[in-house]
Amino acid sequence: AQSVTQPDIHITVSEGASLELRCNYSYGATPYLFWYVQSPGQGLQLLLKYFSGDTLVQGIKGFEAEFKRSQSSFNLRKPSVHWSDAAEYFCAVDYGGSQGNLIFGKGTKLSVKP
Amino acid sequence: EPEVTQTPSHQVTQMGQEVILRCVPISNHLYFYWYRQILGQKVEFLVSFYNNEISEKSEIFDDQFSVERPDGSNFTLKIRSTKLEDSAMYFCASSGRTGRLNTEAFFGQGTRLTVV
């Protein structure tokens, strides 16, 4: 069955440090890939998406993600984390079997140390 | 900036009662979705809706659930007889895809449903 794996449940980084959140998916073909962020008490906000083309995609708030077909991965990165980035991050995949049925990973909670 | 609006933000209901969660999708969108997130767990797909009918539903979406677009703006999720395990955050989403390329979904702020 298709699945999305975010292996890190909770990550703590210092403010100003770099960040990488991991996401792997299981699927034979290339799905459409998304990263969403959920701040406490808020809904899900789209950070970035990959449909096709350049495998390095830029998103909002200084985030980027790189699609690596060989590793079935779509890791999220940010070179310098800000305290306001503390939130939960969800990787999501659209396997194309329906109209927008996204499958989400379990999420990675990011804490930022001053 | 257009957004998906959900009401209420928090609803408490007694077990066995019917509850209706309301959503106003982005006005020119054509595809509508409900997801839920049980506390501490991942976001799960419930149902997608297009052209006034369900296009896909998950195994979570059993006979206790129904969706409706009663007018041109609202999109509702009804749970007929709530169970304790229905307690979750329910997210509405909409997307404006007209083909395979536009799968970006915009999410509302969520309705936290607590069944007691």
Interface residues (C-beta under 8 A of the other chain):
Chain A: Y32 F34 Y36 Q42 G43 L44 Q45 L46 K49 F51 F90 A92 D94 G96 G97 S98 Q99 G100 N101 L102 I103 F104 G105 K106 G107
Chain B: V4 Q6 Y31 Y33 Y35 Q41 K42 V43 E44 F45 S48 Y50 S55 E56 F91 A93 S95 R97 R100 L101 T103 E104 A105 F106 F107 G108 Q109 G110
